[in-house]
Amino acid sequence: MNLWIQRSAEPIDEQTGRTMATLRAVPFGLLEEPLRFELVYALQLRDTDAKASLDPVHLRHMHHALRRGGVSTLIGSDPLQVAELTTSTRAVRVLAADCVRRIEAEHRVWSGRDDRDPRLIHFVDLDLTDHHRPGPKAVADLNGFTQNWIVESVAHWMWNTRTHTTTISRMLGAWRLADRVLSVHDKPPSRLSATDIDAIVRAITAKWPSATEQRRRMTMLWTLIEYGHRVDDLEHIWKNIPSRFGRNRTTHRPKPRSGTGRDDDEPFRFVPQPVVDWLMDHLHLVERDTDYRTMEARALLFLLERCGRRPVELLHLRDDCLSFDSSGHPFLEWERIKAPRSAGKRLPIHRETHDLIRQWQKVKSECGIESQWLFPSSRYRHRDDPYGTGYLLSRLRELVTAVLEHAPYPGRVEGADGNLIDYDLRTIDAYALRHAYAQRYADAVDADGRSTTPPDVLQALMGHKSFTTTMMYYEVGAKRRKKALAAIPPRRIDSFGRVVDVNPERDGFTRVAVALGHCEEPQNVALGGDGCMLAHACEACPFFRVDPLERDGMIAKRVDLKVHLERASVIGTPQHMLDHYRARIDHCTNIINAIDDYLSTLPPEEGAAIRVALDSMADIRRRATSARRIDLRYHLKAVDQP
């Protein structure tokens, strides 16, 4: 009877004369200590967190189950196995599990003792950069490792580095593979060498076929090795590991297998600009269930093609993403999604692109949508988040499908090597349009034919880590010129205006590339272009050779020299410097005239090939520098028309 009164009997409320059970009240005073204090404190923590509701009925059921089960504390036992709780509803069990987790976490902080498995690291205890925190059961499991020094190093890195759960997953995957390789080699850390790290790199390239994933996993190797050598707490491990067990920048490179995934930051997916223009000219074919969704899809795709940002960077544009310089020219403010995550270099945009963003902001305002994002997601009711990349890819597939159905691209188009190809529009994705954007910048020239985008500027705009990645866009233009010249005998023009034959067998060994054409001076070739004796006044050098297709570039250089001469004359430069500029201008004129004379002597079919190549490259440059304009309300106007 006493046990029943202690655990089950419900006291009477003095004011109403009814039992606590009928009032759905929770008499915490009936619980034993310290369970009473623990439960109240856990509920206060849950209420302060404000991320989950606190249902009084569920709380009443949990309280009754703990009381009837005779539970005296939530710590040091497993109250979730009480029979009264195991037969309760799922909502009650979830509430009880959350209270137990919160009290155990606070008890570990208070006592300074953690009795959990040290090889199970819970994500909720780490300092993470995730936008959405992982659940309470998410853990990093290190139990499969056989090398204790790897376990200690990885665990220390996770506890002391602010990172993302995706990075942790890649770190564990890379070093779990390294652990398997080293367990087969059966060496202590002090005997590790270059052969061991080479074997680990080979294992990574064998397991992950994509160059992107190989690079990410290798980065995890170098990150932990550098971290171990830098941190004092791990000195007892890494001071004994030889430096040969580290990165070799020459050999430790990704080696993607053919037919596998492609690297998003490598320009392997060449998209001809006429194809991109064709797609964007038919953007009005995109129609969705509502006018708002239609205009949203068109604005998304327009900015994807015009701004060249990564899909996540585009979707994370803020509503106040526009800024202006002192002259009033518009710029796009965007945030880099790859490490280091920071504000990217301000992106100059056309006035038409600025107008599109303003028009879309007005559409959102008319629809009563307030958000910090330029493209807020409608999938969440109670929080302000942007769309995921899957939403953008779906809209792009809808555009491609509509174009293939109603306006398929007519004919063939010039590929990256200058050859004609039948381009499959179904291969276009969001990153392909990013590559097309970079190619436009690489091909862009001003009215005088001079390149308007130096490679270092394009590297900063695209956010490339490697300069080699950026330069591959400029190689496309060189391939086009090479293809155009393949139909005629190879010829070059020297600084005296003479036509020089080319020896194909030795051409790659006896020349070095310069700003326009090539240099064949032996010492300069031997020094890789750093041994020029004329301070790169190439047009006056007897060893300078230029292709006929560089005619526009020589004209632009002559204009540039004339500008220098005019400025030098204004500031009172000595006569010998003015004579120097005039002589260089004359040399450029001689080379241009020699190219014209050479082209006039070619057979009709060869001359036609040169003219076609020049016109094709001029069209590419025109497309690269042209703006684009669309009307988001085109759909509405078309509907209103009788």
Buried (B, 14 or more C-beta within 10 A) or exposed (E): EEEEEEBEEBEEBEEEEEEBBEBEBBBBEBBBEBBBEBBEBBBEBBEEEEEEEEEEEBBBBBBBBBBBBEBBBBBEEEBEEBEBBEEBEEBBBBBBBBBBBBBBBBBBEEEEEEEEEEBEBBBBBBEBEEEEEBEBEEBBEBEEBEBEBBBBBBBBBBEEBEBBBEBBEBBBBBBBBBBBBBEEEEBEBEEBEBEBBBBBBEBBBEEBBBBBBBBBBBBBBBBBBEBBBEBEEBEEBBEEBEEEBBBEEEEBEBEBEEEEEBBBBBBEBBBBBBBBBBBBEBBBBBBBEEBBBBBBBBBBBBBBBBBBBBBBBBBBBBBEBBEEEEEEEBBBBBBBBBEEEEEBBBBEBBEBBBBBBEBBBEBBEEEEBEBEBBBBBEEEEEEEBBBEEEBBBEBBEBBBBBBEEEEEBEEEBBBBEBEEEEBEBEEBBBBBBBBBBBBBBBBBBEEBBBBBBEBEEBBEBBBBEEEEBBBBBBEBBEBBBBBBBEEBEBBBBBBEBEBBEBEEEEBEEEBBEBEBBBBBBEEBBEEEBEBBEBEEBBBBBEBBBBBBBBBBBBBBBBBBBBEBBEEBEEEEBEEEEEEBBEEBBBBBBBBBEBBEEBBEEBEEEBBEBBEEBBEBBEEBBEBBBEEBEBBBBBBEEEEEEE
